[in-house]
Amino acid sequence: MNKKGVELSINVIVITVIALIILVILVFMTSGKLKSFIAGTDSCPPANCKVTADACESQGKAAIPMRCDVNKPKEQKFCCVSVAGK
């Protein structure tokens, strides 16, 4: 059986998938959407900000350390987020 034709088509598919992923990343970077996505994941709603991790855990939520106020970048608080399954 001649496998050379099968290997060529699999290689073309893999290279095409990688090229599409790179293209999507480039589109995000050039359109400015990547920056807004990162900013959205880097912030926490003020109602979910707590001073200690224990305050989050007492509500049955996970505590993720992050800054809650962009005007105070050195102030570290905890963002309380719901945990799947709870």
PyMOL commands that set and color helices and strands:
alter all, ss='L'
color gray80, all
select helices_A, chain A and resi 4-31+33-41+46-48+53-57
alter helices_A, ss='H'
color red, helices_A
select strands_A, chain A and resi 49-50+62-66+77-81
alter strands_A, ss='S'
color yellow, strands_A
deselect
rebuild
show_as cartoon
